[in-house]
Amino acid sequence: MDGFEDMIFGRPEIMEDRPTHFCPGCGHGITQRLIGEVLDELDLQERAVCVASIGCTVTAYAYFKVDGLESAHGRAPAVATAIKRCRPELVPFTLQGDGDLASIGTTEIVHAAARGEKITVIFANNATYGMTGGQLAPTTLIGMYSASTPHGRTVEQSGYPIRMSEMLATLDGPSYITRVSLHNPANVRKAKKAIELAFRAQLAGLGLSFVEVLSMCPINWKVEPVKARQWMADNMIPQFPLGEFKCIPEVEALKKEVKG
Amino acid sequence: MPERTLMGGNIAIAEGAILAGCGAYFGYPITPQNDLLEHMARRMPEEDRIFLQTESELAAINMVYGAAAAGFRSMTSTSSPGFSLQQEGISYMAGSEIPAVIANIMRAGPGLGNIGGAQGDYMQCTRGGGHGDYYLITLAPSSVQDMLDYTMLAFELADKYRNPVLVMADGFLGQVVESVVIRERVKKLPEKKWAITGAAGRPKNIINSFEMNPMDHPARIKLILQKFERMQRNEVRYEGLELEDADIVLVAYGSVARSAMTAMQEARLHKIKVGLLRPITVLPFPYQPLADLAGRGCKFVAAEMSAGQMVEDVRIAVGNRNEIKLVNSWGGVPLTADEIFEAIDLLA
């Protein structure tokens, strides 16, 4: 483009030229952008399939220039399973939040993972139900405010938060399970590498690849957007430790290809 | 496969699906259709097609949605409690205009109920079952041949209207073994330009049931409702036996239609002029032919294995002018020809 020879950062080609609907400080915009960059770099525009889910990711297919579809709450891994088994050349990925994946959809993610389905799951963990106004999520922290635990989550009432990455890592089916965070640029870079590796695992025909992304929801946390990232680092990382929980040797071998 | 063979009802559904080019079957075990699932487990890989036993009926219906969205002819089979779980998924498919076939081999409810056959899901099948405004063509086989033929027809109608189609049978019909003609395989499947096949050389395809701008939703629904209207106008199917001179009309479907036929023959031996109107589609229901018979002064006996569900459609067709008697059984117990004959006898 004329006059843009110096441009070194712009909207990924694969992302539609439209504003997103996310709140100020929301993590989804970052996560979806990282996915967009990876899809561009891996040249997946013609093969990727965006399986949107219920929550703030419900309109995900509107932001990517790839085939996309809706799925019922929690069922995205089942929908992606069917697409991949019917058309193995396609690259389906799901984008799911805490309610979708860790609440109503636990059965589907566990079984897709157990079967080693060759799909990629991006799990946005923001410890709340964003779309519906901030109710309790399976990942809400003890003591944390939620719209349905207005005096703070208690163990007596609502038990303990679920660590999905650790839980799924006990299964033999998945090839790659990791938890990353968006709280600062260095970790956003790591998140992108994880997402790229997850897609590379699928392209290599390996079992389910899963990236849990700790993500901000300032509106429902009732924390100012500029403070949300630090809040997340201070409060969520202790409960949801960052790192790899599963990485089979074949995925390990793919790491040298990851640009990031 | 020989041209004619003995086959069980559930197996006939499976083989009908294969003949129709069903490319993906997803199912979960539930009595009384486990033999259908098991048959597909063996046969689909033989045909180089997709089979998967899923973690639940919820997963099954959502996998059917995924495969159908990817352009495959896709089906699941289940029984009443599993069918209840699938209502949300079916509503999504109706709202997204996704074709699929769902076979419900009905058993007695409500709740865990009984594994014996029943027809207690009639309302669930014909009045939506799931949330929102939608209608599903519902085919009601009453012989093993029907189980095969109507399954093939179901795939055709599903693709024709881009809508799920139900094959509604009962547990008894699923187990009955009868002589069946094996139909010719469908050779050419319709093209599906809307399907998820990867956005190569074309704009992206999006499958959804929702509009980003809520103001656009009524217009979208209107188009679908117009489709349902065409569907209901054009796809009524029924079988009429001995209706030309009938004074009393039996209305029955599924395995009850078989008992009804016997009762009809018995009645004729007793010089009672009985005919049978057997709905093939319970949706769209054959209201008009029943209304015509009512206009002629007929009386009606509605026979079904439920507390009285199809009889309400008979009432809609017939109105208040003519007598309608309900003869029924429930709880997983078959309705016998003798019981139907008694009802005819009381009316005659």
HADDOCK unambig.tbl for C-alpha pairs under 7 A between the chains (distance, minus, plus):
assign (segid A and resid 45 and name CA) (segid B and resid 199 and name CA) 6.89 0.50 0.50
assign (segid A and resid 46 and name CA) (segid B and resid 198 and name CA) 5.08 0.50 0.50
assign (segid A and resid 46 and name CA) (segid B and resid 199 and name CA) 4.60 0.50 0.50
assign (segid A and resid 46 and name CA) (segid B and resid 200 and name CA) 4.58 0.50 0.50
assign (segid A and resid 47 and name CA) (segid B and resid 198 and name CA) 4.70 0.50 0.50
assign (segid A and resid 47 and name CA) (segid B and resid 199 and name CA) 6.68 0.50 0.50
assign (segid A and resid 48 and name CA) (segid B and resid 198 and name CA) 6.53 0.50 0.50
assign (segid A and resid 49 and name CA) (segid B and resid 198 and name CA) 6.83 0.50 0.50
assign (segid A and resid 65 and name CA) (segid B and resid 204 and name CA) 6.23 0.50 0.50
assign (segid A and resid 66 and name CA) (segid B and resid 199 and name CA) 5.72 0.50 0.50
assign (segid A and resid 66 and name CA) (segid B and resid 204 and name CA) 5.32 0.50 0.50
assign (segid A and resid 67 and name CA) (segid B and resid 196 and name CA) 5.97 0.50 0.50
assign (segid A and resid 67 and name CA) (segid B and resid 198 and name CA) 5.85 0.50 0.50
assign (segid A and resid 67 and name CA) (segid B and resid 199 and name CA) 5.64 0.50 0.50
assign (segid A and resid 67 and name CA) (segid B and resid 204 and name CA) 4.74 0.50 0.50
assign (segid A and resid 67 and name CA) (segid B and resid 205 and name CA) 4.84 0.50 0.50
assign (segid A and resid 67 and name CA) (segid B and resid 206 and name CA) 5.79 0.50 0.50
assign (segid A and resid 68 and name CA) (segid B and resid 205 and name CA) 6.44 0.50 0.50
assign (segid A and resid 68 and name CA) (segid B and resid 206 and name CA) 4.87 0.50 0.50
assign (segid A and resid 68 and name CA) (segid B and resid 207 and name CA) 6.46 0.50 0.50
assign (segid A and resid 69 and name CA) (segid B and resid 206 and name CA) 5.40 0.50 0.50
assign (segid A and resid 69 and name CA) (segid B and resid 207 and name CA) 4.50 0.50 0.50
assign (segid A and resid 69 and name CA) (segid B and resid 208 and name CA) 5.72 0.50 0.50
assign (segid A and resid 70 and name CA) (segid B and resid 207 and name CA) 6.31 0.50 0.50
assign (segid A and resid 70 and name CA) (segid B and resid 208 and name CA) 5.05 0.50 0.50
assign (segid A and resid 75 and name CA) (segid B and resid 59 and name CA) 6.74 0.50 0.50
assign (segid A and resid 75 and name CA) (segid B and resid 62 and name CA) 6.47 0.50 0.50
assign (segid A and resid 78 and name CA) (segid B and resid 59 and name CA) 5.77 0.50 0.50
assign (segid A and resid 78 and name CA) (segid B and resid 62 and name CA) 6.06 0.50 0.50
assign (segid A and resid 78 and name CA) (segid B and resid 63 and name CA) 5.36 0.50 0.50
assign (segid A and resid 79 and name CA) (segid B and resid 62 and name CA) 5.60 0.50 0.50
assign (segid A and resid 79 and name CA) (segid B and resid 63 and name CA) 4.94 0.50 0.50
assign (segid A and resid 79 and name CA) (segid B and resid 65 and name CA) 6.76 0.50 0.50
assign (segid A and resid 79 and name CA) (segid B and resid 66 and name CA) 4.43 0.50 0.50
assign (segid A and resid 80 and name CA) (segid B and resid 66 and name CA) 6.67 0.50 0.50
assign (segid A and resid 82 and name CA) (segid B and resid 63 and name CA) 5.05 0.50 0.50
assign (segid A and resid 82 and name CA) (segid B and resid 66 and name CA) 5.21 0.50 0.50
assign (segid A and resid 82 and name CA) (segid B and resid 67 and name CA) 5.08 0.50 0.50
assign (segid A and resid 83 and name CA) (segid B and resid 66 and name CA) 5.49 0.50 0.50
assign (segid A and resid 83 and name CA) (segid B and resid 67 and name CA) 5.44 0.50 0.50
assign (segid A and resid 83 and name CA) (segid B and resid 70 and name CA) 5.97 0.50 0.50
assign (segid A and resid 86 and name CA) (segid B and resid 50 and name CA) 6.80 0.50 0.50
assign (segid A and resid 86 and name CA) (segid B and resid 67 and name CA) 6.33 0.50 0.50
assign (segid A and resid 90 and name CA) (segid B and resid 198 and name CA) 6.43 0.50 0.50
assign (segid A and resid 108 and name CA) (segid B and resid 59 and name CA) 6.71 0.50 0.50
assign (segid A and resid 111 and name CA) (segid B and resid 55 and name CA) 6.72 0.50 0.50
